[in-house]
Amino acid sequence: MSDQILVTVSGVDKIGIVAKVTATLAKYEVNIEDIKQTLMQGHFVMFMLCNIENSKGTFKEIKEAITSIGTEMGMEIWVQKKEIFDNMHRI
């Protein structure tokens, strides 16, 4: 089983989005392996590939912490295991 997760953040652009999400990941000692972000007509979108192998939390704890940050900021945040994502999108 892979220890990689995908974190997707979406919503109206505002100050502090990256800082709050990455601070939460750092708190759980999650390693960010790749990050992409863009602005589309004022709409912020960010994708992160992270590794939770050496994390101080379970997948469920990390997911709940990150999604609660999303709720607090009025953003949509999805956290999913990369392995499941890959299988869902395999033809």
N, CA, C and O atoms as a DFTB+ gen file, in Angstrom:
364 C
 N C O
     1  1       0.837      -1.194       0.000
     2  2       0.000       0.000       0.000
     3  2       0.878       1.252       0.000
     4  3       1.846       1.350       0.754
     5  1       0.526       2.185      -0.842
     6  2       1.281       3.422      -0.982
     7  2       1.012       4.360       0.194
     8  3      -0.089       4.395       0.741
     9  1       2.041       5.117       0.567
    10  2       1.902       6.115       1.622
    11  2       1.713       7.510       1.042
    12  3       1.834       8.504       1.758
    13  1       1.415       7.588      -0.256
    14  2       1.215       8.883      -0.893
    15  2      -0.254       9.279      -0.845
    16  3      -1.148       8.446      -0.999
    17  1      -0.480      10.576      -0.626
    18  2      -1.830      11.122      -0.654
    19  2      -1.858      12.319      -1.589
    20  3      -0.837      12.963      -1.833
    21  1      -3.051      12.607      -2.112
    22  2      -3.267      13.789      -2.933
    23  2      -4.145      14.757      -2.145
    24  3      -5.178      14.374      -1.595
    25  1      -3.719      16.003      -2.100
    26  2      -4.496      17.054      -1.438
    27  2      -4.859      18.070      -2.514
    28  3      -3.984      18.609      -3.192
    29  1      -6.153      18.327      -2.664
    30  2      -6.644      19.293      -3.649
    31  2      -7.356      20.409      -2.896
    32  3      -8.229      20.151      -2.068
    33  1      -6.983      21.638      -3.186
    34  2      -7.568      22.808      -2.536
    35  2      -8.165      23.697      -3.619
    36  3      -7.529      23.952      -4.642
    37  1      -9.390      24.168      -3.391
    38  2     -10.065      24.987      -4.394
    39  2     -10.968      26.007      -3.710
    40  3     -11.633      25.702      -2.720
    41  1     -10.981      27.220      -4.254
    42  2     -11.875      28.242      -3.722
    43  2     -11.439      29.630      -4.145
    44  3     -10.482      29.790      -4.903
    45  1     -12.141      30.623      -3.656
    46  2     -11.825      32.017      -3.960
    47  2     -10.468      32.354      -3.352
    48  3     -10.209      32.049      -2.188
    49  1      -9.611      32.980      -4.139
    50  2      -8.260      33.306      -3.683
    51  2      -8.304      34.281      -2.512
    52  3      -9.096      35.224      -2.493
    53  1      -7.434      34.028      -1.540
    54  2      -7.275      34.912      -0.386
    55  2      -5.895      34.696       0.208
    56  3      -5.234      33.708      -0.110
    57  1      -5.468      35.568       1.030
    58  2      -4.149      35.490       1.663
    59  2      -4.119      34.342       2.679
    60  3      -5.057      34.167       3.457
    61  1      -3.039      33.571       2.661
    62  2      -2.799      32.576       3.701
    63  2      -3.216      31.152       3.406
    64  3      -3.060      30.286       4.267
    65  1      -3.741      30.874       2.222
    66  2      -4.213      29.525       1.913
    67  2      -3.057      28.527       1.996
    68  3      -3.131      27.543       2.732
    69  1      -1.999      28.783       1.245
    70  2      -0.857      27.865       1.209
    71  2      -0.250      27.741       2.607
    72  3       0.085      26.640       3.043
    73  1      -0.108      28.856       3.301
    74  2       0.496      28.855       4.640
    75  2      -0.287      27.973       5.611
    76  3       0.302      27.177       6.342
    77  1      -1.604      28.112       5.618
    78  2      -2.410      27.333       6.569
    79  2      -2.415      25.844       6.245
    80  3      -2.318      25.012       7.148
    81  1      -2.525      25.507       4.973
    82  2      -2.556      24.092       4.585
    83  2      -1.202      23.447       4.864
    84  3      -1.134      22.365       5.447
    85  1      -0.126      24.110       4.447
    86  2       1.192      23.512       4.636
    87  2       1.598      23.478       6.117
    88  3       2.308      22.562       6.533
    89  1       1.166      24.447       6.907
    90  2       1.450      24.419       8.357
    91  2       0.778      23.215       9.011
    92  3       1.344      22.586       9.904
    93  1      -0.435      22.903       8.557
    94  2      -1.145      21.735       9.093
    95  2      -0.419      20.451       8.696
    96  3      -0.265      19.543       9.514
    97  1       0.019      20.377       7.461
    98  2       0.783      19.203       7.025
    99  2       2.086      19.081       7.822
   100  3       2.468      17.979       8.217
   101  1       2.757      20.188       8.057
   102  2       4.009      20.174       8.824
   103  2       3.772      19.706      10.253
   104  3       4.592      18.981      10.817
   105  1       2.670      20.112      10.830
   106  2       2.326      19.694      12.208
   107  2       2.284      18.165      12.318
   108  3       2.679      17.598      13.336
   109  1       1.807      17.515      11.276
   110  2       1.717      16.053      11.260
   111  2       2.947      15.403      10.615
   112  3       2.977      14.190      10.407
   113  1       3.948      16.210      10.305
   114  2       5.189      15.747       9.670
   115  2       4.934      15.007       8.360
   116  3       5.508      13.952       8.092
   117  1       4.060      15.594       7.562
   118  2       3.763      15.085       6.220
   119  2       4.746      15.727       5.250
   120  3       4.951      16.940       5.281
   121  1       5.352      14.916       4.392
   122  2       6.308      15.419       3.411
   123  2       5.579      15.790       2.113
   124  3       4.880      14.964       1.528
   125  1       5.750      17.031       1.676
   126  2       5.183      17.469       0.398
   127  2       6.196      17.131      -0.685
   128  3       7.302      17.670      -0.700
   129  1       5.813      16.231      -1.596
   130  2       6.723      15.780      -2.650
   131  2       6.589      16.601      -3.932
   132  3       7.552      16.746      -4.685
   133  1       5.402      17.131      -4.174
   134  2       5.176      17.951      -5.367
   135  2       4.004      18.869      -5.088
   136  3       3.072      18.503      -4.371
   137  1       4.054      20.063      -5.656
   138  2       2.971      21.030      -5.441
   139  2       2.790      21.853      -6.716
   140  3       3.758      22.308      -7.325
   141  1       1.545      22.029      -7.097
   142  2       1.192      22.863      -8.248
   143  2       0.031      23.748      -7.811
   144  3      -0.887      23.301      -7.125
   145  1       0.091      24.994      -8.218
   146  2      -1.021      25.884      -7.913
   147  2      -1.212      26.865      -9.054
   148  3      -0.290      27.158      -9.816
   149  1      -2.431      27.359      -9.147
   150  2      -2.733      28.329     -10.188
   151  2      -3.920      29.183      -9.745
   152  3      -4.667      28.822      -8.836
   153  1      -4.067      30.300     -10.401
   154  2      -5.240      31.159     -10.242
   155  2      -5.976      31.176     -11.565
   156  3      -5.382      31.436     -12.611
   157  1      -7.264      30.899     -11.519
   158  2      -8.091      30.954     -12.725
   159  2      -9.214      31.943     -12.468
   160  3     -10.201      31.616     -11.809
   161  1      -9.064      33.148     -12.988
   162  2     -10.062      34.207     -12.837
   163  2     -10.451      34.398     -11.374
   164  3     -11.636      34.449     -11.042
   165  1      -9.446      34.504     -10.498
   166  2      -9.681      34.741      -9.078
   167  2      -9.981      33.493      -8.272
   168  3     -10.190      33.567      -7.061
   169  1     -10.003      32.342      -8.938
   170  2     -10.277      31.066      -8.266
   171  2      -8.949      30.344      -8.048
   172  3      -8.236      30.046      -9.006
   173  1      -8.622      30.066      -6.793
   174  2      -7.367      29.424      -6.425
   175  2      -7.520      27.907      -6.505
   176  3      -8.500      27.349      -6.010
   177  1      -6.545      27.242      -7.131
   178  2      -6.524      25.781      -7.209
   179  2      -5.112      25.306      -6.898
   180  3      -4.141      25.808      -7.464
   181  1      -5.003      24.331      -5.989
   182  2      -3.695      23.787      -5.636
   183  2      -3.797      22.270      -5.512
   184  3      -4.751      21.736      -4.948
   185  1      -2.793      21.598      -6.053
   186  2      -2.686      20.141      -5.951
   187  2      -1.365      19.826      -5.259
   188  3      -0.332      20.402      -5.601
   189  1      -1.394      18.931      -4.305
   190  2      -0.167      18.514      -3.625
   191  2      -0.093      16.996      -3.578
   192  3      -1.072      16.320      -3.260
   193  1       1.070      16.480      -3.895
   194  2       1.360      15.065      -3.718
   195  2       2.199      14.981      -2.457
   196  3       3.282      15.562      -2.382
   197  1       1.701      14.259      -1.471
   198  2       2.358      14.198      -0.170
   199  2       2.641      12.751       0.221
   200  3       2.029      11.816      -0.295
   201  1       3.583      12.594       1.143
   202  2       3.913      11.268       1.647
   203  2       3.702      11.260       3.158
   204  3       4.232      12.113       3.869
   205  1       2.922      10.289       3.646
   206  2       2.609      10.204       5.077
   207  2       3.331       9.038       5.760
   208  3       2.988       8.662       6.880
   209  1       4.323       8.474       5.085
   210  2       5.039       7.307       5.616
   211  2       5.596       7.551       7.022
   212  3       5.473       6.688       7.891
   213  1       6.201       8.710       7.252
   214  2       6.818       9.013       8.550
   215  2       6.004      10.020       9.356
   216  3       6.530      10.678      10.254
   217  1       4.734      10.134       9.034
   218  2       3.864      11.115       9.674
   219  2       3.552      10.734      11.122
   220  3       3.613       9.567      11.511
   221  1       3.222      11.748      11.891
   222  2       2.814      11.540      13.283
   223  2       1.298      11.425      13.414
   224  3       0.745      11.684      14.482
   225  1       0.637      11.044      12.352
   226  2      -0.816      10.886      12.399
   227  2      -1.260       9.848      11.403
   228  3      -0.532       9.504      10.472
   229  1      -2.462       9.352      11.606
   230  2      -3.039       8.408      10.655
   231  2      -3.595       9.179       9.460
   232  3      -3.756      10.398       9.521
   233  1      -3.884       8.469       8.383
   234  2      -4.504       9.103       7.218
   235  2      -5.779       9.832       7.642
   236  3      -6.011      10.971       7.235
   237  1      -6.594       9.182       8.449
   238  2      -7.867       9.770       8.886
   239  2      -7.641      11.059       9.684
   240  3      -8.341      12.048       9.467
   241  1      -6.680      11.056      10.597
   242  2      -6.401      12.257      11.402
   243  2      -5.913      13.409      10.526
   244  3      -6.327      14.556      10.698
   245  1      -5.037      13.087       9.596
   246  2      -4.501      14.112       8.691
   247  2      -5.615      14.675       7.818
   248  3      -5.731      15.889       7.652
   249  1      -6.431      13.785       7.263
   250  2      -7.542      14.211       6.406
   251  2      -8.501      15.123       7.169
   252  3      -8.913      16.160       6.650
   253  1      -8.858      14.745       8.391
   254  2      -9.782      15.565       9.191
   255  2      -9.178      16.925       9.522
   256  3      -9.880      17.936       9.489
   257  1      -7.885      16.962       9.840
   258  2      -7.235      18.236      10.172
   259  2      -7.204      19.173       8.964
   260  3      -7.479      20.367       9.087
   261  1      -6.870      18.625       7.805
   262  2      -6.769      19.466       6.601
   263  2      -8.147      19.925       6.137
   264  3      -8.320      21.087       5.768
   265  1      -9.125      19.029       6.151
   266  2     -10.462      19.441       5.705
   267  2     -11.087      20.452       6.659
   268  3     -11.872      21.298       6.231
   269  1     -10.752      20.377       7.937
   270  2     -11.291      21.378       8.872
   271  2     -10.680      22.750       8.608
   272  3     -11.345      23.768       8.802
   273  1      -9.420      22.792       8.168
   274  2      -8.802      24.063       7.759
   275  2      -9.571      24.627       6.562
   276  3      -9.809      25.832       6.481
   277  1      -9.953      23.752       5.641
   278  2     -10.736      24.179       4.480
   279  2     -12.051      24.802       4.887
   280  3     -12.435      25.853       4.373
   281  1     -12.742      24.158       5.809
   282  2     -14.015      24.690       6.303
   283  2     -13.811      26.058       6.936
   284  3     -14.582      26.988       6.697
   285  1     -12.765      26.169       7.744
   286  2     -12.437      27.430       8.423
   287  2     -12.177      28.562       7.425
   288  3     -12.543      29.710       7.676
   289  1     -11.541      28.234       6.290
   290  2     -11.196      29.252       5.283
   291  2     -12.255      29.407       4.194
   292  3     -12.122      30.275       3.332
   293  1     -13.301      28.585       4.215
   294  2     -14.311      28.644       3.166
   295  2     -13.820      28.057       1.858
   296  3     -14.257      28.474       0.785
   297  1     -12.906      27.085       1.938
   298  2     -12.323      26.443       0.757
   299  2     -12.782      24.990       0.698
   300  3     -13.134      24.396       1.717
   301  1     -12.774      24.426      -0.506
   302  2     -13.016      22.990      -0.679
   303  2     -11.664      22.304      -0.627
   304  3     -10.760      22.661      -1.382
   305  1     -11.510      21.322       0.255
   306  2     -10.263      20.557       0.314
   307  2     -10.614      19.078       0.298
   308  3     -11.423      18.599       1.093
   309  1      -9.978      18.364      -0.635
   310  2     -10.161      16.912      -0.742
   311  2      -8.827      16.260      -0.450
   312  3      -7.781      16.725      -0.903
   313  1      -8.872      15.176       0.313
   314  2      -7.674      14.402       0.622
   315  2      -7.990      12.952       0.282
   316  3      -8.958      12.381       0.784
   317  1      -7.166      12.369      -0.571
   318  2      -7.395      10.975      -0.942
   319  2      -6.075      10.242      -1.099
   320  3      -5.043      10.842      -1.402
   321  1      -6.127       8.951      -0.891
   322  2      -4.939       8.130      -1.079
   323  2      -4.643       8.056      -2.572
   324  3      -5.544       7.831      -3.380
   325  1      -3.394       8.244      -2.931
   326  2      -3.004       8.254      -4.342
   327  2      -3.325       6.926      -5.011
   328  3      -3.763       6.900      -6.161
   329  1      -3.116       5.853      -4.318
   330  2      -3.373       4.521      -4.876
   331  2      -4.846       4.368      -5.300
   332  3      -5.137       3.811      -6.358
   333  1      -5.749       4.859      -4.479
   334  2      -7.183       4.778      -4.806
   335  2      -7.499       5.701      -5.973
   336  3      -8.240       5.329      -6.883
   337  1      -6.932       6.914      -5.945
   338  2      -7.119       7.864      -7.044
   339  2      -6.658       7.253      -8.359
   340  3      -7.366       7.328      -9.363
   341  1      -5.463       6.644      -8.357
   342  2      -4.927       6.021      -9.580
   343  2      -5.847       4.922     -10.095
   344  3      -6.082       4.823     -11.299
   345  1      -6.367       4.099      -9.192
   346  2      -7.254       3.001      -9.597
   347  2      -8.580       3.525     -10.129
   348  3      -9.150       2.924     -11.040
   349  1      -9.081       4.617      -9.592
   350  2     -10.335       5.201     -10.049
   351  2     -10.207       5.739     -11.467
   352  3     -11.180       5.756     -12.221
   353  1      -8.993       6.184     -11.832
   354  2      -8.797       6.823     -13.130
   355  2      -8.062       5.942     -14.133
   356  3      -7.569       6.431     -15.150
   357  1      -7.992       4.677     -13.854
   358  2      -7.351       3.733     -14.774
   359  2      -8.407       3.225     -15.752
   360  3      -9.516       2.866     -15.358
   361  1      -8.051       3.201     -17.003
   362  2      -8.997       2.758     -18.033
   363  2      -8.852       1.273     -18.253
   364  3      -9.559       0.700     -19.082
